[in-house]
Amino acid sequence: MSTVRARVWRFTIDKGKAGAGAVRAVEIGQGPLPVSLAAMVNINALACDLRATVHQRVRDHEIRLLLSYITRNQSMGPLNADCSALDSSAGHIKRFVSECTGLGVMSAASEFLFDWTHTTSGLSSFDVLPGKLHGAYATTGVRPDLLYDLDDGPLAGEARGRRRKAKQMFPAGKGTPDQKKRLEELARWSVSHSDHAYFMSWVWLGPGGIGVDIFLPDDSTALPGLRTDWIDTPGGPQPWEFDVPGTARPSGGGTRPDRSPVTTPPRVSVQASVRAAISRVGPAAEKAMNRAFGREDNQIGKLAGVPVRGRWIRGDTLGAARHEVLLAVLGERVELARPSPHQRLAGLTGDRLDTYLDGRLLTAVRPVRGPRPGWDRISAELLELS
């Protein structure tokens, strides 16, 4: 099982001041957070396939590039970044690797920390949703990355990834000015969308490994079910405090990031609009998977009687490959009785394969040393973990 070092914060925004809000963040603690490299690849590959235009070789190149920069010391160990290669790369390549890692780690953290699972709750990208969510969300300005459709209502997730030059994995003591700025923007976004629930993850890629700061508002719907049994270092008592200008709700409604007035609909109305829009994404995703299945020529086997097509992609953009990933598509959905995400991640121990099945998109990551696993083993482990 791969891990990243996670530091979790809970914060409160005091909206008692006119036109301002004081933020008080308290560190809950930190520890090793289980993540699946296969899940990270899956999430980014799915985002590619849901685009209107997909060039298969471009998507494969993006996967190969990501796997070339992200490493681990053994088949199941801490995730790391090839910092020397990252520092030698152009700025847009650094941003691509950092943001892809940030998106994948945030989703993996959501699985483990809140027992969120795609089989029970919808997950959508704001890059895909805006046209379908017209009237519920602003299509310009500040916008989070992912939207979780939880039982308690929609939860927005913001994912950031940054290169860190210092040997220390996390900035000492408190958050950074960039984190403060983004929390300010998200707080204003939340107010302008009927106090929308949200959280933020901030991934650091540095010589000390890959770490993630996770910020949870005190009133978050995710906090009651937060897992803390993985924490090995409790947080310190000293809070991190700063003022946030313009986050208080004026008497006439919320404010946009530019502070122009906007009418804020009731929260229940926003939830209904969001869920209606998300329901329309499902058929579009099925069409995208049909196209992806049709593009694949190589049938590698069957899962519960359903044909599976795909191929192995090596992470060899920078030279000798460390990992390769099986990217495969199922001919149709297979309904499997699944364990909780915590149980699934806990089961990825020993010599088990790192696999991830999201709807019809399957990924499996393996180190290149040793024999490539056959389909019989892959399908058996998928069914065993279900």
C-alpha positions in Angstrom: 0.0 0.0 0.0 1.5 3.4 -1.0 1.3 6.3 1.4 1.7 10.1 1.6 2.3 12.1 4.7 -0.9 14.0 5.6 -1.4 16.9 7.9 -5.1 17.7 8.7 -6.5 21.0 9.8 -9.9 22.1 10.9 -10.7 25.8 10.6 -13.5 28.2 11.5 -14.5 31.5 9.8 -16.0 34.0 12.2 -18.4 36.1 10.1 -19.3 38.4 13.0 -17.4 41.3 11.6 -19.1 43.5 9.0 -17.4 42.8 5.7 -14.6 40.6 7.1 -14.0 37.2 8.7 -11.4 35.9 11.0 -10.0 32.4 10.2 -8.7 30.2 13.0 -7.1 26.9 11.9 -6.1 24.2 14.3 -3.9 21.2 13.3 -5.7 17.9 14.2 -2.5 15.9 13.5 -0.5 14.1 10.9 0.4 10.6 9.8 0.8 8.2 6.8 -2.3 8.3 4.6 -2.8 5.3 2.3 -3.2 6.2 -1.4 -3.5 4.1 -4.5 -1.3 5.1 -7.4 -3.7 3.2 -9.6 -6.5 5.5 -8.4 -4.4 8.6 -9.1 -3.9 7.4 -12.7 -7.5 6.4 -13.0 -8.9 9.8 -12.0 -6.7 11.7 -14.4 -7.4 9.2 -17.2 -11.1 9.5 -16.7 -10.9 13.3 -16.8 -9.3 12.9 -20.2 -11.9 10.5 -21.5 -14.8 12.8 -20.5 -13.5 15.6 -22.7 -15.4 16.3 -25.9 -12.4 15.5 -28.1 -10.0 12.7 -27.1 -6.8 11.8 -28.8 -5.9 8.4 -27.3 -2.1 8.8 -27.9 -2.3 12.2 -26.1 -4.0 10.7 -23.1 -1.5 7.8 -23.0 1.3 10.3 -23.2 -0.1 12.2 -20.2 -0.3 8.9 -18.2 3.3 8.0 -19.2 4.5 11.4 -18.2 2.9 11.3 -14.8 4.3 7.9 -14.0 7.7 9.0 -15.1 7.8 11.7 -12.3 6.0 9.9 -9.5 7.9 7.1 -7.9 8.0 4.8 -4.9 10.9 3.0 -3.3 9.1 -0.4 -3.4 6.0 -2.0 -4.8 4.0 -0.7 -1.7 5.7 2.2 -0.1 5.8 6.0 0.3 5.2 7.9 -2.9 7.9 10.3 -4.0 8.6 12.7 -6.8 11.7 12.8 -9.0 12.6 16.3 -7.9 15.7 16.6 -10.0 13.7 15.8 -13.1 10.9 18.1 -12.0 13.3 21.0 -11.5 14.8 20.5 -14.9 11.4 20.7 -16.6 9.5 23.6 -18.1 7.1 25.4 -15.9 4.0 24.0 -17.6 5.3 20.5 -17.1 5.9 21.1 -13.4 2.4 22.4 -13.1 0.9 19.4 -14.9 2.7 16.9 -12.7 1.9 18.8 -9.5 -1.7 19.4 -10.3 -2.3 15.8 -11.5 -0.7 14.6 -8.3 -2.8 17.0 -6.2 -6.0 15.9 -7.8 -5.2 12.2 -7.4 -4.1 12.5 -3.7 -7.2 14.6 -2.8 -9.5 11.9 -4.2 -7.5 9.2 -2.5 -7.6 11.1 0.8 -11.4 11.5 0.4 -11.7 7.7 0.1 -9.8 7.0 3.3 -10.6 9.9 5.5 -14.4 10.0 4.9 -15.1 6.5 3.6 -16.2 8.1 0.4 -16.8 5.7 -2.5 -17.8 6.3 -6.1 -20.2 3.4 -5.9 -22.5 5.3 -3.4 -21.8 8.9 -4.1 -21.3 10.8 -7.4 -18.0 12.4 -8.2 -17.8 15.1 -10.9 -15.2 17.5 -12.2 -16.1 21.2 -12.3 -14.2 21.2 -15.7 -17.0 19.0 -17.0 -20.0 20.3 -15.1 -20.3 24.0 -15.7 -22.5 23.9 -18.8 -24.8 21.4 -17.0 -24.8 23.4 -13.8 -25.8 26.8 -15.3 -27.7 28.7 -12.7 -26.3 26.7 -9.8 -22.6 27.6 -10.1 -20.7 30.5 -11.5 -18.9 29.6 -14.7 -16.2 32.2 -14.3 -13.9 33.3 -11.4 -13.1 31.0 -8.5 -14.1 27.4 -9.0 -13.1 24.2 -7.0 -11.9 21.1 -8.8 -14.2 18.2 -7.8 -17.8 17.9 -6.7 -18.9 15.1 -4.4 -22.6 14.3 -4.2 -22.9 13.1 -0.6 -26.1 12.1 1.3 -25.8 15.3 3.3 -25.5 17.5 0.2 -22.9 18.5 -2.4 -19.3 18.9 -1.2 -16.7 20.8 -3.3 -13.1 19.7 -3.2 -10.2 22.0 -4.1 -6.9 20.3 -5.1 -3.6 22.1 -5.3 -0.1 20.7 -5.9 3.2 22.6 -5.4 6.9 21.9 -5.6 8.6 22.3 -2.3 12.4 23.0 -2.3 13.0 22.7 1.5 14.0 19.3 2.9 11.3 19.6 5.5 8.1 18.1 4.1 5.7 20.8 5.4 6.1 24.5 6.1 6.7 24.8 9.9 4.0 25.7 12.3 1.4 27.5 10.1 0.1 27.6 6.6 1.6 29.6 3.8 0.5 32.9 2.2 -0.7 31.0 -0.9 -2.8 28.6 1.2 -4.2 31.6 3.1 -5.1 33.3 -0.2 -6.8 30.3 -1.6 -8.8 29.7 1.6 -9.9 33.3 1.4 -11.1 32.8 -2.2 -12.9 29.5 -1.3 -14.6 31.1 1.6 -16.0 33.9 -0.6 -17.0 31.2 -3.2 -18.8 29.3 -0.5 -20.7 32.3 0.8 -21.8 33.3 -2.8 -23.1 29.7 -3.2 -25.4 29.5 -0.2 -22.6 28.5 2.3 -21.6 25.6 0.1 -19.7 22.8 1.9 -16.1 22.5 0.8 -12.6 21.4 1.8 -9.1 22.0 0.4 -6.1 19.7 -0.1 -2.6 21.1 -0.8 0.0 18.6 -2.0 3.7 19.2 -1.6 6.3 17.5 -3.8 9.8 17.8 -2.3 13.0 16.0 -1.4 11.3 14.8 1.8 8.6 13.0 -0.1 5.0 13.8 -1.0 2.9 15.4 1.7 -0.6 16.9 1.8 -2.2 19.6 3.9 -6.0 19.0 4.2 -8.2 21.8 5.4 -11.7 21.1 6.7 -14.2 23.8 7.8 -15.6 23.2 11.2 -19.1 22.9 9.8 -18.1 20.5 7.0 -20.4 17.6 6.4 -17.3 15.5 6.1 -16.0 16.1 9.6 -18.4 13.9 11.6 -17.1 10.8 9.8 -13.5 11.8 9.8 -11.1 8.9 10.5 -8.2 9.7 12.9 -6.9 6.3 13.7 -4.0 6.7 11.2 -2.7 9.8 13.0 0.7 9.2 14.7 1.6 12.8 15.6 -1.1 14.9 17.3 -1.4 18.6 16.3 0.1 21.4 18.3 -2.1 23.7 20.5 -1.0 26.9 18.7 -3.7 27.9 16.2 -3.0 29.6 12.9 -5.1 32.8 12.6 -5.6 35.4 10.0 -8.3 37.9 8.8 -10.2 37.3 5.6 -11.5 40.5 4.0 -14.9 40.4 2.4 -16.2 36.9 3.6 -19.1 38.1 5.7 -22.5 37.7 4.2 -24.1 41.1 3.6 -27.8 41.5 4.5 -28.8 41.4 0.8 -27.2 38.1 0.0 -23.7 36.7 -0.9 -20.9 38.3 -2.8 -18.9 37.2 -5.9 -15.1 37.3 -5.8 -15.3 40.8 -7.4 -17.8 41.7 -4.6 -20.6 42.6 -7.0 -24.0 41.8 -5.5 -25.6 38.5 -6.4 -28.9 36.9 -5.3 -28.1 33.8 -3.3 -30.7 31.0 -3.7 -31.8 28.8 -0.8 -29.3 26.0 0.0 -31.9 23.3 -0.7 -32.5 24.8 -4.1 -28.8 24.7 -4.9 -28.6 21.0 -3.8 -31.6 20.1 -6.0 -30.1 21.9 -9.1 -26.7 20.2 -8.5 -28.1 16.7 -8.2 -30.3 17.2 -11.3 -27.2 18.3 -13.2 -25.1 15.4 -11.9 -27.7 13.0 -13.0 -27.3 14.2 -16.5 -23.6 13.6 -16.4 -24.0 9.9 -16.0 -25.3 9.2 -19.6 -22.5 11.4 -21.0 -19.9 9.4 -19.0 -21.4 6.1 -20.4 -21.1 7.5 -24.0 -17.5 8.4 -23.3 -16.7 4.9 -22.0 -18.4 3.4 -25.1 -16.1 5.5 -27.3 -13.1 4.4 -25.2 -14.1 0.8 -25.4 -14.5 1.0 -29.2 -11.1 2.5 -29.6 -9.4 -0.4 -27.9 -8.6 -3.4 -30.1 -6.9 -5.7 -27.6 -9.3 -7.8 -25.5 -7.4 -8.9 -22.4 -10.1 -11.0 -20.7 -13.4 -10.9 -19.0 -14.6 -9.7 -15.6 -17.7 -11.4 -14.3 -18.4 -12.3 -17.9 -18.0 -8.8 -19.3 -15.3 -8.3 -21.9 -12.3 -6.0 -21.0 -10.1 -4.3 -23.5 -6.9 -2.4 -22.8 -3.1 -2.4 -22.8 -0.1 -1.7 -20.6 1.5 1.7 -20.7 5.1 2.2 -19.5 6.2 5.3 -17.5 9.4 5.7 -19.6 9.2 9.3 -20.8 12.4 10.2 -18.8 14.3 7.0 -19.5 14.1 3.6 -17.9 10.6 2.9 -16.7 9.9 2.3 -13.0 6.2 1.5 -13.3 3.7 0.6 -15.9 0.0 0.8 -15.8 -2.8 -1.3 -17.3 -5.4 1.0 -18.7 -8.5 -0.9 -19.6 -12.2 -0.4 -20.3 -15.1 -2.7 -19.5 -17.7 -3.4 -22.2 -20.4 -2.5 -19.6 -20.7 -1.9 -15.9 -20.2 -4.7 -13.5 -22.0 -4.4 -10.3 -19.8 -5.8 -7.5 -20.4 -5.8 -3.8 -17.6 -3.7 -2.6 -15.9 -3.2 0.8 -15.6 0.3 2.3 -12.7 2.3 0.9 -10.8 1.9 4.1 -11.1 -1.9 3.9 -10.1 -1.9 0.2 -7.0 0.2 0.9 -6.1 -1.9 3.9 -6.3 -5.0 1.7 -3.6 -3.7 -0.6 -0.8 -5.2 1.4 2.0 -7.7 0.7 2.3 -8.6 -2.9 -1.3 -7.6 -3.9 -1.6 -5.6 -7.0 -2.5 -1.9 -6.9 -5.8 -1.9 -8.8 -8.7 0.6 -9.1 -12.1 0.1 -10.9 -14.2 3.2 -11.3 -17.4 2.4 -13.2 -16.0 1.0 -16.4 -12.4 2.3 -16.3 -9.9 0.0 -14.8 -6.3 0.7 -13.9 -3.6 -1.5 -12.3 -0.1 -0.2 -11.6 2.9 -2.5 -11.1 6.7 -2.0 -10.8 8.5 -3.1 -14.0 10.8 -5.5 -12.2 9.4 -9.0 -12.1 6.9 -10.7 -14.4 3.8 -8.9 -15.6 0.7 -10.3 -13.9 -1.7 -12.2 -16.1 -5.4 -11.3 -16.4 -6.4 -14.3 -14.2 -4.6 -12.8 -11.3 -5.9 -9.3 -11.9 -9.5 -10.3 -12.2 -9.2 -12.7 -9.2 -7.9 -9.9 -7.0 -10.6 -7.5 -8.2 -13.3 -10.0 -7.4 -11.7 -11.0 -4.1 -11.7 -7.4 -2.9 -15.3 -6.9 -3.9 
